[in-house]
């Protein structure tokens, strides 16, 4: 009897599970974002940022940090509170 082996990766790419937590860590340690609560989700190949920030400058800094770490598109739905 012949068995065919599956073609392609047997497990998801590590990037799929590591990018979100890595970005969350980077944002949580950024001095400019101390008063912010930003959640990171990888959704459909893009990075989705949600939550609240203390200012527009804090939102811009969060986006700058994320775009410096990944080449994925960034969707920002952070509110100034």
N, CA, C and O atoms as CSV, one atom per row, in Angstrom:
chain,resi,resn,atom,element,x,y,z
A,1,UNK,N,N,0.839,-1.165,0.000
A,1,UNK,CA,C,0.000,0.000,0.000
A,1,UNK,C,C,0.895,1.242,0.000
A,1,UNK,O,O,1.858,1.317,0.763
A,2,UNK,N,N,0.576,2.212,-0.855
A,2,UNK,CA,C,1.328,3.454,-0.928
A,2,UNK,C,C,0.601,4.537,-0.147
A,2,UNK,O,O,-0.612,4.705,-0.265
A,3,UNK,N,N,1.354,5.253,0.639
A,3,UNK,CA,C,0.804,6.392,1.377
A,3,UNK,C,C,1.408,7.663,0.819
A,3,UNK,O,O,2.615,7.742,0.590
A,4,UNK,N,N,0.575,8.643,0.603
A,4,UNK,CA,C,1.118,9.918,0.134
A,4,UNK,C,C,1.256,10.860,1.328
A,4,UNK,O,O,0.377,10.941,2.186
A,5,UNK,N,N,2.359,11.553,1.357
A,5,UNK,CA,C,2.605,12.509,2.431
A,5,UNK,C,C,1.943,13.827,2.095
A,5,UNK,O,O,1.879,14.211,0.928
A,6,UNK,N,N,1.452,14.521,3.102
A,6,UNK,CA,C,0.835,15.820,2.832
A,6,UNK,C,C,1.859,16.802,2.284
A,6,UNK,O,O,3.025,16.800,2.679
A,7,UNK,N,N,1.404,17.623,1.383
A,7,UNK,CA,C,2.266,18.631,0.795
A,7,UNK,C,C,2.018,19.936,1.527
A,7,UNK,O,O,0.870,20.305,1.773
A,8,UNK,N,N,3.075,20.628,1.871
A,8,UNK,CA,C,2.946,21.906,2.563
A,8,UNK,C,C,3.294,21.766,4.026
A,8,UNK,O,O,3.592,20.673,4.507
A,9,UNK,N,N,3.254,22.889,4.734
A,9,UNK,CA,C,3.632,22.868,6.141
A,9,UNK,C,C,2.602,22.117,6.990
A,9,UNK,O,O,1.400,22.169,6.730
A,10,UNK,N,N,3.103,21.425,8.001
A,10,UNK,CA,C,2.217,20.680,8.891
A,10,UNK,C,C,1.709,21.534,10.037
A,10,UNK,O,O,0.744,21.159,10.703
A,11,UNK,N,N,2.329,22.655,10.274
A,11,UNK,CA,C,1.887,23.538,11.344
A,11,UNK,C,C,1.835,24.960,10.813
A,11,UNK,O,O,2.490,25.280,9.821
A,12,UNK,N,N,1.063,25.811,11.466
A,12,UNK,CA,C,0.991,27.204,11.018
A,12,UNK,C,C,2.346,27.882,11.119
A,12,UNK,O,O,3.194,27.488,11.920
A,13,UNK,N,N,2.535,28.884,10.316
A,13,UNK,CA,C,3.782,29.643,10.368
A,13,UNK,C,C,3.932,30.276,11.740
A,13,UNK,O,O,2.957,30.791,12.288
A,14,UNK,N,N,5.133,30.249,12.309
A,14,UNK,CA,C,5.326,30.824,13.635
A,14,UNK,C,C,4.930,32.291,13.696
A,14,UNK,O,O,4.466,32.768,14.732
A,15,UNK,N,N,5.110,33.003,12.600
A,15,UNK,CA,C,4.779,34.422,12.559
A,15,UNK,C,C,3.318,34.668,12.894
A,15,UNK,O,O,2.976,35.697,13.475
A,16,UNK,N,N,2.462,33.737,12.533
A,16,UNK,CA,C,1.027,33.897,12.757
A,16,UNK,C,C,0.717,34.053,14.243
A,16,UNK,O,O,-0.205,34.785,14.603
A,17,UNK,N,N,1.460,33.387,15.098
A,17,UNK,CA,C,1.167,33.417,16.524
A,17,UNK,C,C,2.113,34.302,17.319
A,17,UNK,O,O,1.798,34.655,18.455
A,18,UNK,N,N,3.244,34.668,16.774
A,18,UNK,CA,C,4.218,35.433,17.533
A,18,UNK,C,C,4.165,36.933,17.280
A,18,UNK,O,O,4.581,37.707,18.142
A,19,UNK,N,N,3.677,37.361,16.151
A,19,UNK,CA,C,3.686,38.786,15.819
A,19,UNK,C,C,2.805,39.597,16.756
A,19,UNK,O,O,3.235,40.635,17.258
A,20,UNK,N,N,1.589,39.146,17.000
A,20,UNK,CA,C,0.675,39.888,17.871
A,20,UNK,C,C,1.226,40.091,19.272
A,20,UNK,O,O,1.275,41.227,19.743
A,21,UNK,N,N,1.647,39.022,19.960
A,21,UNK,CA,C,2.225,39.192,21.297
A,21,UNK,C,C,3.505,40.039,21.301
A,21,UNK,O,O,3.732,40.812,22.233
A,22,UNK,N,N,4.330,39.898,20.277
A,22,UNK,CA,C,5.558,40.689,20.207
A,22,UNK,C,C,5.227,42.175,20.082
A,22,UNK,O,O,5.842,43.008,20.748
A,23,UNK,N,N,4.266,42.504,19.240
A,23,UNK,CA,C,3.864,43.902,19.088
A,23,UNK,C,C,3.224,44.436,20.365
A,23,UNK,O,O,3.473,45.579,20.748
A,24,UNK,N,N,2.413,43.631,21.021
A,24,UNK,CA,C,1.805,44.041,22.289
A,24,UNK,C,C,2.883,44.375,23.315
A,24,UNK,O,O,2.768,45.361,24.043
A,25,UNK,N,N,3.919,43.562,23.371
A,25,UNK,CA,C,5.019,43.814,24.304
A,25,UNK,C,C,5.747,45.106,23.968
A,25,UNK,O,O,6.038,45.911,24.853
A,26,UNK,N,N,6.039,45.303,22.696
A,26,UNK,CA,C,6.713,46.537,22.293
A,26,UNK,C,C,5.897,47.768,22.673
A,26,UNK,O,O,6.443,48.750,23.176
A,27,UNK,N,N,4.600,47.714,22.434
A,27,UNK,CA,C,3.746,48.858,22.750
A,27,UNK,C,C,3.630,49.082,24.253
A,27,UNK,O,O,3.574,50.225,24.707
A,28,UNK,N,N,3.594,48.006,25.021
A,28,UNK,CA,C,3.433,48.158,26.472
A,28,UNK,C,C,4.672,48.757,27.132
A,28,UNK,O,O,4.569,49.352,28.204
A,29,UNK,N,N,5.847,48.607,26.505
A,29,UNK,CA,C,7.074,49.157,27.070
A,29,UNK,C,C,7.450,50.519,26.509
A,29,UNK,O,O,8.449,51.102,26.931
A,30,UNK,N,N,6.674,51.034,25.572
A,30,UNK,CA,C,6.975,52.344,24.996
A,30,UNK,C,C,6.584,53.436,25.995
A,30,UNK,O,O,5.437,53.512,26.438
A,31,UNK,N,N,7.543,54.261,26.332
A,31,UNK,CA,C,7.332,55.304,27.341
A,31,UNK,C,C,6.201,56.258,26.949
A,31,UNK,O,O,5.461,56.728,27.814
A,32,UNK,N,N,6.066,56.542,25.671
A,32,UNK,CA,C,5.047,57.488,25.203
A,32,UNK,C,C,3.630,56.925,25.312
A,32,UNK,O,O,2.657,57.670,25.197
A,33,UNK,N,N,3.510,55.623,25.531
A,33,UNK,CA,C,2.199,54.974,25.537
A,33,UNK,C,C,1.776,54.498,26.921
A,33,UNK,O,O,0.893,53.649,27.045
A,34,UNK,N,N,2.402,55.042,27.959
A,34,UNK,CA,C,2.120,54.602,29.330
A,34,UNK,C,C,0.644,54.758,29.682
A,34,UNK,O,O,0.078,53.891,30.348
A,35,UNK,N,N,0.015,55.841,29.250
A,35,UNK,CA,C,-1.385,56.106,29.582
A,35,UNK,C,C,-2.352,55.528,28.555
A,35,UNK,O,O,-3.527,55.893,28.543
A,36,UNK,N,N,-1.879,54.642,27.701
A,36,UNK,CA,C,-2.707,54.090,26.630
A,36,UNK,C,C,-3.007,52.617,26.886
A,36,UNK,O,O,-2.246,51.913,27.551
A,37,UNK,N,N,-4.131,52.175,26.344
A,37,UNK,CA,C,-4.488,50.760,26.359
A,37,UNK,C,C,-4.710,50.352,24.918
A,37,UNK,O,O,-5.750,50.654,24.333
A,38,UNK,N,N,-3.732,49.663,24.341
A,38,UNK,CA,C,-3.786,49.308,22.925
A,38,UNK,C,C,-3.756,47.795,22.790
A,38,UNK,O,O,-2.894,47.119,23.352
A,39,UNK,N,N,-4.710,47.280,22.036
A,39,UNK,CA,C,-4.808,45.848,21.783
A,39,UNK,C,C,-4.355,45.582,20.357
A,39,UNK,O,O,-4.663,46.352,19.447
A,40,UNK,N,N,-3.622,44.491,20.164
A,40,UNK,CA,C,-3.083,44.124,18.859
A,40,UNK,C,C,-3.696,42.804,18.425
A,40,UNK,O,O,-3.747,41.842,19.192
A,41,UNK,N,N,-4.159,42.773,17.182
A,41,UNK,CA,C,-4.708,41.542,16.614
A,41,UNK,C,C,-4.205,41.411,15.184
A,41,UNK,O,O,-4.171,42.389,14.438
A,42,UNK,N,N,-3.818,40.214,14.810
A,42,UNK,CA,C,-3.446,39.945,13.421
A,42,UNK,C,C,-4.697,39.407,12.750
A,42,UNK,O,O,-5.210,38.353,13.127
A,43,UNK,N,N,-5.183,40.130,11.761
A,43,UNK,CA,C,-6.460,39.788,11.148
A,43,UNK,C,C,-6.338,39.873,9.632
A,43,UNK,O,O,-6.166,40.958,9.077
A,44,UNK,N,N,-6.427,38.744,8.976
A,44,UNK,CA,C,-6.392,38.723,7.514
A,44,UNK,C,C,-5.097,39.263,6.927
A,44,UNK,O,O,-5.118,39.888,5.867
A,45,UNK,N,N,-3.984,39.037,7.588
A,45,UNK,CA,C,-2.711,39.514,7.069
A,45,UNK,C,C,-2.369,40.932,7.465
A,45,UNK,O,O,-1.285,41.415,7.139
A,46,UNK,N,N,-3.266,41.616,8.160
A,46,UNK,CA,C,-3.013,42.982,8.604
A,46,UNK,C,C,-2.936,43.023,10.127
A,46,UNK,O,O,-3.405,42.115,10.813
A,47,UNK,N,N,-2.341,44.083,10.632
A,47,UNK,CA,C,-2.285,44.308,12.074
A,47,UNK,C,C,-3.404,45.282,12.422
A,47,UNK,O,O,-3.468,46.383,11.875
A,48,UNK,N,N,-4.282,44.875,13.329
A,48,UNK,CA,C,-5.383,45.720,13.766
A,48,UNK,C,C,-5.068,46.241,15.158
A,48,UNK,O,O,-4.871,45.461,16.090
A,49,UNK,N,N,-5.022,47.564,15.299
A,49,UNK,CA,C,-4.787,48.201,16.587
A,49,UNK,C,C,-6.103,48.803,17.069
A,49,UNK,O,O,-6.732,49.583,16.355
A,50,UNK,N,N,-6.514,48.442,18.272
A,50,UNK,CA,C,-7.731,48.985,18.865
A,50,UNK,C,C,-7.419,49.421,20.290
A,50,UNK,O,O,-6.362,49.104,20.834
A,51,UNK,N,N,-8.348,50.147,20.881
A,51,UNK,CA,C,-8.192,50.572,22.267
A,51,UNK,C,C,-8.260,52.074,22.374
A,51,UNK,O,O,-8.941,52.745,21.598
A,52,UNK,N,N,-7.528,52.597,23.369
A,52,UNK,CA,C,-7.537,54.043,23.575
A,52,UNK,C,C,-6.119,54.534,23.808
A,52,UNK,O,O,-5.250,53.796,24.272
A,53,UNK,N,N,-5.908,55.802,23.473
A,53,UNK,CA,C,-4.613,56.435,23.678
A,53,UNK,C,C,-4.858,57.822,24.260
A,53,UNK,O,O,-5.954,58.370,24.145
A,54,UNK,N,N,-3.836,58.376,24.880
A,54,UNK,CA,C,-3.981,59.667,25.545
A,54,UNK,C,C,-3.945,60.848,24.578
A,54,UNK,O,O,-4.389,61.940,24.932
A,55,UNK,N,N,-3.426,60.653,23.362
A,55,UNK,CA,C,-3.325,61.753,22.408
A,55,UNK,C,C,-3.135,61.224,20.994
A,55,UNK,O,O,-2.872,60.041,20.778
A,56,UNK,N,N,-3.275,62.133,20.040
A,56,UNK,CA,C,-2.996,61.770,18.645
A,56,UNK,C,C,-1.522,61.417,18.458
A,56,UNK,O,O,-1.185,60.559,17.641
A,57,UNK,N,N,-0.644,62.080,19.217
A,57,UNK,CA,C,0.782,61.775,19.133
A,57,UNK,C,C,1.066,60.351,19.609
A,57,UNK,O,O,1.928,59.670,19.054
A,58,UNK,N,N,0.343,59.901,20.637
A,58,UNK,CA,C,0.514,58.531,21.126
A,58,UNK,C,C,0.058,57.527,20.069
A,58,UNK,O,O,0.689,56.485,19.890
A,59,UNK,N,N,-1.021,57.833,19.378
A,59,UNK,CA,C,-1.498,56.945,18.305
A,59,UNK,C,C,-0.459,56.878,17.191
A,59,UNK,O,O,-0.150,55.800,16.683
A,60,UNK,N,N,0.074,58.030,16.819
A,60,UNK,CA,C,1.101,58.066,15.768
A,60,UNK,C,C,2.327,57.259,16.197
A,60,UNK,O,O,2.929,56.571,15.372
A,61,UNK,N,N,2.700,57.333,17.463
A,61,UNK,CA,C,3.855,56.577,17.961
A,61,UNK,C,C,3.587,55.075,17.915
A,61,UNK,O,O,4.467,54.293,17.554
A,62,UNK,N,N,2.365,54.672,18.283
A,62,UNK,CA,C,2.011,53.249,18.229
A,62,UNK,C,C,2.104,52.728,16.801
A,62,UNK,O,O,2.638,51.644,16.568
A,63,UNK,N,N,1.593,53.485,15.858
A,63,UNK,CA,C,1.657,53.089,14.454
A,63,UNK,C,C,3.111,53.028,13.993
A,63,UNK,O,O,3.491,52.111,13.265
A,64,UNK,N,N,3.919,53.990,14.410
A,64,UNK,CA,C,5.337,54.006,14.042
A,64,UNK,C,C,6.059,52.763,14.572
A,64,UNK,O,O,6.872,52.171,13.863
A,65,UNK,N,N,5.769,52.369,15.798
A,65,UNK,CA,C,6.396,51.181,16.390
A,65,UNK,C,C,6.003,49.938,15.600
A,65,UNK,O,O,6.852,49.110,15.272
A,66,UNK,N,N,4.718,49.810,15.298
A,66,UNK,CA,C,4.227,48.625,14.587
A,66,UNK,C,C,4.801,48.544,13.182
A,66,UNK,O,O,5.247,47.478,12.758
A,67,UNK,N,N,4.798,49.650,12.459
A,67,UNK,CA,C,5.314,49.622,11.082
A,67,UNK,C,C,6.824,49.402,11.051
A,67,UNK,O,O,7.352,48.929,10.045
A,68,UNK,N,N,7.524,49.732,12.125
A,68,UNK,CA,C,8.949,49.468,12.200
A,68,UNK,C,C,9.269,48.007,12.476
A,68,UNK,O,O,10.394,47.560,12.252
A,69,UNK,N,N,8.282,47.263,12.963
A,69,UNK,CA,C,8.490,45.866,13.329
A,69,UNK,C,C,8.012,44.887,12.267
A,69,UNK,O,O,8.592,43.813,12.110
A,70,UNK,N,N,6.962,45.244,11.539
A,70,UNK,CA,C,6.381,44.318,10.570
A,70,UNK,C,C,6.091,45.034,9.261
A,70,UNK,O,O,5.907,46.251,9.229
A,71,UNK,N,N,6.053,44.271,8.196
A,71,UNK,CA,C,5.724,44.838,6.883
A,71,UNK,C,C,4.244,44.677,6.562
A,71,UNK,O,O,3.803,45.047,5.474
A,72,UNK,N,N,3.482,44.135,7.489
A,72,UNK,CA,C,2.045,43.971,7.273
A,72,UNK,C,C,1.343,45.331,7.267
A,72,UNK,O,O,1.819,46.270,7.904
A,73,UNK,N,N,0.227,45.446,6.560
A,73,UNK,CA,C,-0.549,46.684,6.628
A,73,UNK,C,C,-1.086,46.887,8.053
A,73,UNK,O,O,-1.382,45.918,8.752
A,74,UNK,N,N,-1.206,48.135,8.469
A,74,UNK,CA,C,-1.689,48.450,9.807
A,74,UNK,C,C,-3.031,49.168,9.692
A,74,UNK,O,O,-3.166,50.155,8.969
A,75,UNK,N,N,-4.020,48.651,10.421
A,75,UNK,CA,C,-5.332,49.272,10.505
A,75,UNK,C,C,-5.463,49.787,11.929
A,75,UNK,O,O,-5.340,49.020,12.885
A,76,UNK,N,N,-5.711,51.082,12.072
A,76,UNK,CA,C,-5.745,51.693,13.402
A,76,UNK,C,C,-7.151,52.150,13.735
A,76,UNK,O,O,-7.729,52.980,13.034
A,77,UNK,N,N,-7.690,51.607,14.799
A,77,UNK,CA,C,-8.997,52.014,15.301
A,77,UNK,C,C,-8.874,52.437,16.772
A,77,UNK,O,O,-9.746,52.148,17.592
A,78,UNK,N,N,-7.786,53.118,17.077
A,78,UNK,CA,C,-7.527,53.601,18.440
A,78,UNK,C,C,-8.236,54.939,18.629
A,78,UNK,O,O,-8.164,55.817,17.769
A,79,UNK,N,N,-8.910,55.083,19.745
A,79,UNK,CA,C,-9.607,56.322,20.072
A,79,UNK,C,C,-8.794,57.142,21.062
A,79,UNK,O,O,-8.093,56.589,21.909
A,80,UNK,N,N,-8.892,58.474,20.952
A,80,UNK,CA,C,-8.258,59.345,21.928
A,80,UNK,C,C,-9.217,59.517,23.094
A,80,UNK,O,O,-10.358,59.944,22.916
A,81,UNK,N,N,-8.743,59.182,24.287
A,81,UNK,CA,C,-9.607,59.273,25.463
A,81,UNK,C,C,-8.945,60.121,26.531
A,81,UNK,O,O,-9.515,60.320,27.604
